[in-house]
Amino acid sequence: MIKIALTLLLSLILTSNTYALDLVFTNDGSKLMGTITAITPTHIQLSTSYAEQLTIGREHITGFSTSEDISLRLKDDTVIS
């Protein structure tokens, strides 16, 4: 019984997603999970497994986090990595 449980656990670990996990936090308290594919002055695009591509207006976003390194270009063309 223990051997079966360990085998199932190991197979779940080995086949689980290792995709980037990004979070978008909205002003209503929601946390949307997926992969951020674009950040513009007006919106963030988030690719999810449940709704494919979401476009969220920046006025609804309180913050975001990414599991990958990103670079930001400021209005004066300064790049922050």
N, C-alpha and C positions, 0 to 999 in steps of 0.2 A: 504494500500500500504506500509506504513512504517512498519507495523507488519510483512508483508511478507519479506521485505528487511532485517529486523533484524533477522528473523528466518533463512533466507539463510546465513547471515553473521555468526550467531552463529553455524550453522551446519558446515560451512567451517572451523571455528576455532576448533571445537571439533573433526573433522575428519582429520585435517591436520597432516602431518608427524611430529613426534617428535623424529625422528632418529638423531643420531649424525651428525653434519655437519662438515666435514673436508675440507680444501682447500689445493690444491697443486698449487704453483705458478711456471710457467715455464719461461725460458729465452726469449721466444718470446712474453711474456706479457699475456699469457693465465692464467685463473684461473679455475682449474678443481675442481668441487664439488662432494663429495661423502663421503665414509667412508674409511679411511686408514686402510688396513688390514695387511700390513707388511711393515717394513722399514729394508732394508739390506744395506750393504756397496755399492751395485751396483744399486739398484732400490728402488722405492716405489710402492706398489700395492694399487690401489684405486678401491673400489667397487662402481659402479654407477648404477643408474636406467636406463641409456640409453645405456650403453655398457658393462654391467656386470662388469668384472674384467679388469682393465687397469694396465699394467706394464709400469712405466715411468722410463727411465734411469736417474741416478743421475746427469749425465752431462747436462741434460735438465732442471733440477730443480733449482730454485733460492731460494725456501723456502717452508714452509708448516705451516699450523696452524690446531689445533685440538680443538674440543669442549670438549673432555674428557681428563682427566689427563693421562699422559704417563710416563713411566720410560725409561731412556736411560742407556745402559751399555757401558762404555768407554773401550778402548783397554786394560787399566790396570785393568779391572774388577770393576772399581768404578761404582756404580749405582746412577744416579741422578733421583729423583722423583719430 
